[in-house]
Structure formats: structure tokens, C-alpha cells
Amino acid sequence: MRCVALVELRDVEKFYGDLHALKSVTLTLEAGRIGLLGPNGAGKSTFLKSLLGLVIPTSGTVKVFDLEVARNPFEVRARVGYMPEGDHVMPELTALEYASFAAKLCGLPDKEAVGRAHLVLQYVGLGEARYRKLGSYSTGMRQRARLAQALVGDPKLLLLDEPTSGLDPRGRDEMLALIHDIPTRTGASVILSTHILPDVEKTCDQVIVLAGGQALYAGALAPLIRPEEGIFEVRTKGDPARLRTALELSQCIVTMQGTTLEVRVPHNGGAAHVVRVAVEAGCQLRHLAPLQHTLERAFFETLEKAASPTPA
């Protein structure tokens, strides 16, 4: 039996006049927690709106749940929740009225819509404040209310555009905890669009990197952040220059990151090579560990590779 992909794009192009927003985007995403990354103007919002049928590609095909979005926009939207970027709510409504209204737009009868609204507001932490008007809410509370309206239709895919924008550290952590919990609690997949890379590292198992309208990477997060074989992070007591010189004379490739040395040892050298050189140079090691990639590092390396000219 064929496994249906969550999202599938084939040769998707999108022009806004002369602006080329998406360029031959081809990718396949499986169910799960997916981070959507890219600098400003990368095409992230256009990508999300293409999944909803709010933006129609100039060419190519977009499928969600194996449904071609251009031909089945309403069927797709019935299964997708959307939290757009921004801090916009209906300030004159209570949170309960706001979430109930969203539920009715999803086709729920009045009584069921209200019941569902109570449940999702409790889930996002607004149970005690559900009768207050949204205009009296803090930024964090409004973001939670907007998440509730995206969840109230029981979607199978949730699209979140900058959901932690404007939040203080505590509010951001609480929002990320909710986002991480959603697939486990509801079975829905999540696509999280953000410029805050640690948010993706904390919550996601897949990642898409967009830049200049192109998909530079789409796949599992783990390969981007696993330790790189043969490269070590080294710190020494005192000035690291002496150890750096000794390592370079032993055929290591060394770069400085502040007072930390990033050392690529010769083939099959391993950590023992660094220890031996340090002992011979009379340097005391304070830290020696395999270099652990962060998502931020992998992201910028991906952008740099894409910007480098291709050899003839």
C-alpha cells in the first residue's frame, strides 16, 4: 500500500509580477514536526499560502494529503489549521467567542462549536480567561488565542507562521512546549515557519531551508546537527595560539572561534592525536569533545554553499 506524503511539491514556480517568489521548488514531506527556515524574502509565507490554496502557483503542482490543492482547495483547508503571522485578533470578542466563531467557519454546529472552543482554550492555557475580551489580553495570551482558533477545527496539519514573535522568553518556551505536544496529543502534523533557529531545533524532526525562493534542503533534522567525524572542539588553559601552531604543524586544520579551537585532525587521528600534540607542546587541555553542529551553523553553511559559484 502506497504511503501518502503529507506535502508534495513538484517544480513549483510563483511570480508576483517581476518578483520570482518560488523557483522550481520540488520536495516531499512526511508527517511530523517540520521547521520552515529562511531569511526575510525567502518565500516562506508564499510557501505556506500555496499549501492552503490562498496563493496559486504560476506553474507546478502542490499536493497536501495527496490532494492537488489547486483542484481541491476547500477539501484541503477543511483538514488544515492556519495561524498567520502577526498579532491580529478581534479585540471586541471574548476568547470563547473568537474560538467558537472559528469553529463555526470550519462547519461545526453552534453547540458543538462552543464545546470545542472550551476544550481548545483550556488546552492552550486560556481556560480561566476565556470570557475576557481579546483586547485586554497580553501579547502572549493573544498568541495562544490565535493558536486555539487554528486548532479548533481538529486539523490534521497545522501551519504556524512566526508563532513566537513578540513573546518574552517564558512565553516563548510555553508556546514551544504546546507546539511540541500537538502531534502527540492530537495526531496533527505541524509546519513551523520561523526565523528563530533554536525554536526549530527544540521542536522539530524535519526541516526545510528556503532562500531566494529555492528549497536548499528538505529532510530530517538529525543529519544537519549530528557531530562531524574527525572535527573536535578544543579549549586550553591560557593563550590557545601555541596549541594552534602545534596542531597545524601536525597537519591539523584549525580555526578559531573566540578562545575555542575547531580542529580537523588527519585521517584516523581522532582525539588521541589532539592529546598527544597538546602534551608535546606543554599545553593543558580544558575541553576536548567532538564538534556538535547546531542548526544555526548548518543553516548558514547551507546558505553559503548555495551562494558559492558552481565549478565549471
C-alpha positions, 0 to 999 in steps of 0.5 A: 500500500502506497504511503501518502506524503503529507506535502508534495511539491513538484517544480513549483514556480510563483511570480508576483509580477517581476518578483520570482517568489518560488523557483522550481521548488520540488520536495516531499514531506512526511508527517511530523514536526517540520521547521520552515527556515529562511531569511526575510524574502525567502518565500516562506509565507508564499510557501505556506499560502500555496499549501492552503490554496490562498496563493496559486502557483504560476506553474507546478503542482502542490499536493497536501494529503495527496490532494492537488490543492489547486483542484481541491482547495476547500477539501484541503483547508477543511483538514488544515489549521492556519495561524498567520503571522502577526498579532491580529485578533478581534479585540471586541470578542471574548476568547470563547467567542473568537474560538467558537466563531472559528469553529463555526467557519470550519462547519461545526454546529453552534453547540458543538462549536462552543464545546470545542472552543472550551476544550481548545482554550483550556488546552492552550492555557486560556481556560480561566480567561476565556470570557475576557475580551481579546483586547485586554489580553497580553501579547502572549495570551493573544498568541495562544488565542490565535493558536486555539482558533487554528486548532479548533477545527481538529486539523490534521496539519497545522501551519504556524507562521512566526508563532513566537514573535513578540513573546518574552522568553517564558512565553516563548518556551510555553508556546514551544512546549504546546507546539511540541505536544500537538502531534502527540496529543492530537495526531496533527502534523505541524509546519513551523515557519520561523526565523528563530533557529533554536525554536526549530531545533527544540521542536522539530524532526524535519526541516526545510531551508528556503532562500531566494525562493529555492528549497536548499534542503528538505529532510530530517533534522538529525543529519544537519546537527549530528557531530562531524567525524574527525572535527573536535572542539578544543579549549586550553588553559591560557593563550590557545595560539601555541596549541594552534601552531602545534596542531597545524604543524601536525597537519591539523586544520584549525580555526578559531572561534573566540578562545575555542579551537575547531580542529580537523585532525588527519585521517584516523587521528581522532582525539588521541592525536589532539592529546598527544600534540597538546602534551608535546607542546606543554599545553593543558587541555580544558575541553576536548569533545567532538564538534556538535553542529547546531542548526544555526551553523548548518543553516548558514553553511547551507546558505553559503554553499548555495551562494558559492559559484558552481565549478565549471 
